[in-house]
Amino acid sequence: MDLDYKQIGQRIARCRKKAGLTQAALSEMVDISPTYMSSIERAVSIPSTEVIMRLAIALDTTPDEFLVGTARHEDAAWRDVAERLRPLTPGQLRLAEQFLQWVAQQEL
């Protein structure tokens, strides 16, 4: 599955605006710079899995909302996953991202 980062950025911007937040306010909530936030929304920068998770938490949605355009509000288990990702090292986060990509490809 190839990700369309332009669409991801547009979905993040749409959720941000729906929440009534500026880029500066949201970037402060997720501990990134306003410039990086702008770059994500314009698809100039590719956000890490951790940043996607922090954005989802701040905007009270799931990463699915950004990645595929649909949110799963009925299952809050994603919040537990996001919290488990926070303390991981960059290497561990890359491994987790690869695992999640593999899981998403599986037919269960």
N, C-alpha and C positions, 0 to 999 in steps of 0.2 A: 504494500500500500504506500503510494507516494503522497506525501503531505503537501498541500497547497498553502504555503506560508502567507501568501497575499490574502487568501480567504480567512486563514486563522487570525491574521491581524485585523481584518475587517470585523470578524465576529467578536474579538476582544473589544474593539472600539465600540461596537454596537452595545455590548453588555455594559461597558463603562458608562456610556451615555445614558442608557436606560436606568442605571443606578444613580445618575445625576452627579457623577464624579468627573473631575478634570484629570488629564494625564498626570499632572503634578501630584494631585491628591492620591490617585491610585498607586503611582510609583512609590510614594512615601509609605503607603500601607503594605506594599510587598517588598520594601527595602531594595529598590533599584533606582537608578537615576531617571529623571524625567526624559533625558535624551534617549536612554535605552528604551524606555516605554514608547516613545515616539517611533523609534526605529523598529520595534516589534510590530506596532500597528501598521507601519508602512512596508513591512516585509523586507526591511534593510538588514535587520538582525534576526537570527533564529533563536527563539527562547529555549532554554534548557527545560528538561522535564520538571525540575524543581520550581522554576519560575512559572511554568504553566500551572502547576499545582497551587502555588501561592496566589496567582491571579484568580484561579477558580474559587479558592476559599474566600478571598477578599470580595469577590463579586457574587458570592453565595450561589455558585453553580458547580457543575462538574467539568472536568477537562474535556469531556465529550462535546460540550457546547462549543468549545473553540475548535477542536480537532475535526469533528464530523458534522457539527451544526445541530446536534440534539443533546439535551441535558437529561440526566437521570436523577431527578429529585427524590424519587421514591426510595432510593437506597443510599443512605448516608455513609456506607462503608468506605467510600472514596476518601472521606475526610480522615479516617484512620490511616489509610494508605499514605495520604499526603503528610501526615504527622510523622510517620515512620521514615519518610524520605528526607525530612529536614536535616537530621544529623549525619547523613551519609557523606562520604568523601566524594570528590568529583569522579574518581574511578568507580566507586560503588554506584553512583548515579548513572554513569554510562552503562554499566552492567544491568542495572534495574531497567533502564530504558530499552535496552536490547531484549531483555526478557519480556517486557510488556508488549513490545512489537511482535515477538514470537507468539505470545498468548493471544493477541488480537487476530492473528492469522489462523488460529486453530478453530476447527468446526467442532463444537461441543454439543 
